[in-house]
Amino acid sequence: MAEEAEVYLNGSFVPESEAKVSVFDRGFNGGEGVYDVTRSYRHKLFKLREHIDRLYRSLRYTRIDCGIAPVDMERLSIEVFERNRRFLGSEDDFAVWQVVSRGVHQQSVSHKGDGRPSVAIYCLPVAFGSFARQYLDGAMLMTPSTRRIPPQSLEAKAKITNKMNHIIALHEAQMVNPRCVPLMLDIDGNISETHMGNFFFVARGRLCTPTERNVLGGITRSTIMDLARDLGVDVEEGDFTPYDVYTADEAFTCSTSPTIVPVKSLNGVQIDGGVPGPLTLRLMKAWIELIGVDFVGQAIAHLPDRDKQQALGDWAKLRDG
């Protein structure tokens, strides 16, 4: 039998196959939960404390007391990572998930809930192959009819486990083209975020991004904004429509695992600045310098052998040119 990875679940470390939650858990039957995700770069967790802090802001917003202090959540996350490090190859990395639901509160026929939350911490391999080509080819975005839930209904700043809104948007986009990524709008027609990350575009030398009123305040997002300012680039947060992207010089998405992904087009309209655009490439290089890992080359290394060498060569020309 193959060796199993370990999961922290409600006070114990258990094999993945034994990590089970009750069907009466309110996270399962009501979507009452929050989560956060931290990735490693060459086996070193990046900004774990910032992700833990955001997790606890989400917990406060949803009125869930997970019963664990933030410092202990951080310690447990590191321990889960270390217990599973042996499964990583030299070019592999993990995304470490912390998931907290409200737990079992209601009474079933034979079981009464104890009211305690369910807390799980586990590792998933970063799926490099799913986004590696986009660094060179660019992501194709489209605006689905499904809108981002307005903050008057559910605060965008909290990272909630119920992602149905984003998932329906993704299905809409993939019905147009399996490679399409949804760029969701808010109820007023302003750009918000993709199904899994934040969005930036460049116009008149400024780096523009939707206001946090309508998007999750990403850790990657805030780091990119800091890097841009370090490069002397003005950053503008505001309300922007698809028109602003159609006329932009370049664009990219960002999220925890892929980090920075250049954008090729929106709704079939090509972004003129190239893939990646000049500022996007500068930010990708700045991120590489920050973490000491060529995250693009690392992802490309997971492509099939028939594509890998050409892609690595193309990336080297961009990176070093």
C-alpha positions as CSV (number, residue, x, y, z in Angstrom):
1,M,0.0,0.0,0.0
2,A,1.3,3.4,-0.9
3,E,2.4,5.7,1.9
4,E,-0.3,8.4,2.6
5,A,0.1,12.1,3.3
6,E,-1.0,13.3,6.7
7,V,-3.8,15.7,7.6
8,Y,-4.5,17.7,10.7
9,L,-8.2,17.2,11.7
10,N,-9.8,18.4,14.9
11,G,-6.8,17.8,17.1
12,S,-5.1,14.8,15.5
13,F,-2.8,14.0,12.6
14,V,-4.4,11.3,10.5
15,P,-3.7,9.7,7.1
16,E,-5.6,11.4,4.2
17,S,-8.0,8.4,3.8
18,E,-9.1,8.7,7.4
19,A,-9.6,12.5,7.4
20,K,-13.4,12.5,7.5
21,V,-16.1,15.1,8.4
22,S,-19.7,14.4,9.4
23,V,-22.4,14.8,6.8
24,F,-24.2,16.9,9.4
25,D,-21.3,19.4,9.4
26,R,-22.7,22.9,8.5
27,G,-19.8,23.4,6.2
28,F,-21.0,20.5,4.1
29,N,-24.7,21.2,4.2
30,G,-24.7,25.0,4.5
31,G,-21.4,26.3,3.2
32,E,-20.7,27.8,6.6
33,G,-16.9,27.9,6.6
34,V,-13.8,29.9,5.8
35,Y,-10.4,28.9,4.5
36,D,-7.0,30.2,3.4
37,V,-4.2,28.8,1.3
38,T,-0.4,29.4,1.5
39,R,2.0,28.0,-1.0
40,S,5.7,27.1,-0.7
41,Y,8.5,28.2,-3.1
42,R,11.2,25.5,-3.2
43,H,9.8,24.0,0.0
44,K,9.7,27.3,1.9
45,L,6.2,28.6,2.9
46,F,5.6,32.2,1.7
47,K,4.0,34.8,4.0
48,L,2.2,32.2,6.1
49,R,1.6,34.7,8.9
50,E,-0.2,37.1,6.6
51,H,-2.5,34.2,5.4
52,I,-3.2,33.1,8.9
53,D,-4.1,36.7,9.9
54,R,-6.5,36.9,7.0
55,L,-8.0,33.5,8.0
56,Y,-8.8,34.9,11.4
57,R,-10.3,38.1,10.0
58,S,-12.6,35.8,8.0
59,L,-13.4,33.8,11.2
60,R,-14.4,37.0,13.0
61,Y,-16.6,38.1,10.2
62,T,-18.4,34.8,10.1
63,R,-18.7,34.6,13.9
64,I,-16.8,31.2,14.0
65,D,-14.5,30.5,17.0
66,C,-12.2,27.8,15.8
67,G,-10.8,27.3,19.3
68,I,-7.2,27.6,18.2
69,A,-5.0,30.7,18.7
70,P,-3.4,32.2,15.6
71,V,0.1,31.3,16.7
72,D,-1.0,27.6,17.1
73,M,-2.7,27.6,13.7
74,E,0.6,28.8,12.2
75,R,2.6,26.2,14.2
76,L,0.2,23.4,13.1
77,S,0.4,24.5,9.4
78,I,4.2,24.3,9.5
79,E,4.0,20.9,11.1
80,V,1.6,19.6,8.5
81,F,3.9,20.9,5.8
82,E,7.0,19.2,7.4
83,R,5.2,15.9,7.9
84,N,4.5,15.8,4.2
85,R,7.7,17.3,2.9
86,R,9.0,13.9,1.9
87,F,6.5,13.7,-0.9
88,L,8.0,16.7,-2.7
89,G,10.4,16.4,-5.5
90,S,13.0,19.0,-6.1
91,E,10.8,21.0,-8.5
92,D,7.5,20.4,-6.6
93,D,5.8,22.5,-4.0
94,F,2.7,22.4,-1.8
95,A,-0.3,24.6,-1.3
96,V,-1.2,24.4,2.4
97,W,-4.9,24.7,3.2
98,Q,-6.5,25.8,6.5
99,V,-10.2,25.1,6.4
100,V,-12.6,25.8,9.3
101,S,-16.3,25.1,9.3
102,R,-19.0,25.8,11.9
103,G,-19.1,22.1,12.7
104,V,-22.0,19.9,13.7
105,H,-24.7,21.8,15.7
106,Q,-28.0,20.2,14.8
107,Q,-29.2,17.0,16.2
108,S,-29.7,13.9,13.9
109,V,-31.7,10.8,14.7
110,S,-28.8,9.2,16.6
111,H,-26.3,12.0,17.1
112,K,-26.2,15.3,18.8
113,G,-23.7,17.9,17.6
114,D,-21.3,19.2,20.1
115,G,-21.2,22.7,18.6
116,R,-17.4,22.6,18.0
117,P,-16.0,23.8,14.7
118,S,-14.3,21.4,12.3
119,V,-10.6,22.4,11.6
120,A,-8.6,20.8,8.9
121,I,-5.1,21.6,7.6
122,Y,-3.7,19.7,4.6
123,C,-1.3,19.9,1.7
124,L,-2.1,19.7,-2.0
125,P,0.5,19.7,-4.7
126,V,0.7,22.9,-6.7
127,A,-0.8,22.0,-10.1
128,F,2.0,23.6,-12.2
129,G,0.9,21.9,-15.3
130,S,-2.5,23.6,-15.3
131,F,-1.1,27.1,-15.7
132,A,2.6,26.7,-16.9
133,R,1.8,27.5,-20.6
134,Q,-0.1,30.7,-19.7
135,Y,3.1,32.4,-18.6
136,L,4.1,32.4,-22.3
137,D,0.8,32.1,-24.1
138,G,-1.3,34.4,-21.9
139,A,-4.6,33.8,-20.3
140,M,-7.8,34.3,-22.2
141,L,-10.5,36.1,-20.1
142,M,-14.2,36.6,-20.6
143,T,-16.9,38.4,-18.6
144,P,-19.6,35.9,-17.7
145,S,-23.2,36.8,-17.0
146,T,-22.8,35.6,-13.4
147,R,-21.8,38.6,-11.3
148,R,-19.7,38.8,-8.1
149,I,-21.8,38.7,-5.0
150,P,-22.1,42.3,-3.8
151,P,-20.6,43.3,-0.5
152,Q,-24.1,44.3,0.7
153,S,-24.9,40.5,0.6
154,L,-21.5,38.9,1.5
155,E,-18.3,40.8,2.2
156,A,-15.7,40.2,-0.5
157,K,-12.8,40.6,2.0
158,A,-13.7,37.3,3.7
159,K,-12.4,34.1,2.2
160,I,-15.6,31.9,2.3
161,T,-15.7,28.2,1.5
162,N,-18.9,28.5,-0.5
163,K,-17.5,29.3,-4.0
164,M,-20.6,28.4,-6.1
165,N,-20.8,32.0,-7.4
166,H,-17.2,31.7,-8.8
167,I,-17.7,28.1,-10.0
168,I,-20.8,29.0,-12.1
169,A,-18.8,31.9,-13.6
170,L,-16.0,29.4,-14.5
171,H,-18.4,27.0,-16.2
172,E,-19.8,29.9,-18.2
173,A,-16.4,30.8,-19.4
174,Q,-15.3,27.3,-20.2
175,M,-18.5,26.8,-22.3
176,V,-17.2,29.5,-24.6
177,N,-13.7,28.0,-24.6
178,P,-12.2,25.4,-22.3
179,R,-9.2,27.6,-21.8
180,C,-11.1,30.7,-20.9
181,V,-10.9,32.2,-17.4
182,P,-13.9,34.3,-16.1
183,L,-13.3,37.9,-15.2
184,M,-16.4,38.6,-13.1
185,L,-18.1,42.0,-12.9
186,D,-19.9,43.5,-10.0
187,I,-23.6,44.3,-10.1
188,D,-22.8,47.8,-11.5
189,G,-20.7,46.4,-14.3
190,N,-17.3,47.1,-12.8
191,I,-14.5,44.6,-13.0
192,S,-14.0,42.5,-9.8
193,E,-11.9,39.3,-9.9
194,T,-11.4,36.0,-11.6
195,H,-12.8,32.7,-10.1
196,M,-9.5,32.3,-8.2
197,G,-7.6,35.5,-8.1
198,N,-7.1,39.2,-8.5
199,F,-6.7,41.3,-11.7
200,F,-4.4,44.1,-12.8
201,F,-4.0,46.1,-15.9
202,V,-1.6,48.8,-17.1
203,A,-2.8,52.1,-18.6
204,R,-0.8,55.3,-19.1
205,G,2.1,54.0,-17.0
206,R,-0.1,53.3,-14.0
207,L,-0.9,49.8,-12.5
208,C,-4.6,49.7,-12.0
209,T,-6.7,47.2,-10.0
210,P,-10.3,47.0,-8.8
211,T,-11.0,48.4,-5.3
212,E,-11.1,46.0,-2.4
213,R,-14.8,46.8,-2.1
214,N,-15.5,44.1,-4.7
215,V,-12.6,41.7,-4.4
216,L,-10.7,39.6,-1.9
217,G,-7.7,41.4,-0.6
218,G,-5.1,39.0,-1.9
219,I,-1.8,38.5,-0.2
220,T,-0.2,38.2,-3.7
221,R,-2.1,41.3,-4.7
222,S,-0.8,43.4,-1.9
223,T,2.8,42.1,-2.5
224,I,2.6,43.0,-6.1
225,M,1.4,46.5,-5.3
226,D,4.4,46.9,-2.9
227,L,6.8,45.7,-5.6
228,A,5.3,48.1,-8.2
229,R,5.8,51.1,-5.8
230,D,9.4,49.9,-5.3
231,L,9.8,50.1,-9.0
232,G,8.5,53.6,-9.1
233,V,5.1,52.7,-10.6
234,D,1.9,54.4,-9.5
235,V,-0.8,52.1,-8.3
236,E,-4.4,53.1,-8.7
237,E,-7.4,51.2,-7.0
238,G,-10.8,52.1,-8.4
239,D,-13.8,51.2,-10.4
240,F,-13.0,50.0,-13.9
241,T,-15.1,48.5,-16.7
242,P,-14.2,46.1,-19.5
243,Y,-13.6,49.2,-21.7
244,D,-10.6,50.1,-19.6
245,V,-9.1,46.7,-20.2
246,Y,-9.9,46.7,-24.0
247,T,-7.8,50.0,-24.2
248,A,-5.1,48.9,-21.7
249,D,-1.5,48.4,-22.5
250,E,-1.2,45.1,-20.7
251,A,-2.9,43.0,-18.1
252,F,-2.3,40.1,-15.7
253,T,-4.0,38.0,-13.0
254,C,-2.5,37.0,-9.7
255,S,-3.2,34.4,-7.1
256,T,-1.4,32.2,-4.5
257,S,-0.2,29.3,-6.6
258,P,0.4,30.7,-10.2
259,T,1.5,34.1,-8.7
260,I,1.5,36.3,-11.8
261,V,-0.1,35.2,-15.1
262,P,-0.1,37.5,-18.2
263,V,-3.4,38.1,-20.0
264,K,-3.7,37.7,-23.7
265,S,-7.2,38.9,-24.3
266,L,-10.6,39.9,-22.8
267,N,-13.8,38.8,-24.6
268,G,-11.7,38.1,-27.7
269,V,-10.1,41.6,-27.7
270,Q,-6.3,41.3,-27.8
271,I,-4.3,43.2,-25.2
272,D,-1.8,45.2,-27.2
273,G,1.3,45.2,-24.9
274,G,2.3,41.6,-25.5
275,V,2.6,38.5,-23.4
276,P,3.9,39.3,-20.9
277,G,3.8,43.0,-21.2
278,P,6.9,45.1,-20.2
279,L,5.6,46.0,-16.7
280,T,4.2,42.5,-16.1
281,L,7.6,41.1,-16.9
282,R,9.3,43.5,-14.6
283,L,7.0,42.5,-11.8
284,M,7.6,38.8,-12.5
285,K,11.3,39.4,-12.3
286,A,10.9,41.4,-9.0
287,W,8.9,38.5,-7.5
288,I,11.7,36.1,-8.5
289,E,14.2,38.3,-6.8
290,L,12.0,38.6,-3.7
291,I,11.6,34.8,-3.2
292,G,14.8,33.6,-4.8
293,V,13.0,31.1,-7.0
294,D,12.2,31.3,-10.7
295,F,8.6,30.4,-10.3
296,V,7.9,30.5,-14.0
297,G,10.8,28.1,-14.9
298,Q,9.7,25.9,-12.0
299,A,6.2,25.6,-13.5
300,I,7.4,25.0,-17.0
301,A,9.6,22.2,-15.8
302,H,6.4,20.3,-15.2
303,L,5.3,20.4,-18.8
304,P,5.6,17.3,-21.0
305,D,9.1,16.7,-22.3
306,R,8.0,17.5,-25.9
307,D,7.1,21.1,-24.8
308,K,9.4,21.7,-21.9
309,Q,12.7,22.5,-23.6
310,Q,11.2,25.0,-26.1
311,A,9.2,26.7,-23.3
312,L,12.2,27.0,-21.0
313,G,14.2,28.5,-23.9
314,D,11.4,31.0,-24.7
315,W,11.2,32.0,-21.0
316,A,14.9,32.4,-20.7
317,K,14.9,34.8,-23.6
318,L,12.2,36.9,-22.0
319,R,13.7,36.8,-18.5
320,D,17.3,37.6,-19.6
321,G,16.6,39.8,-22.6
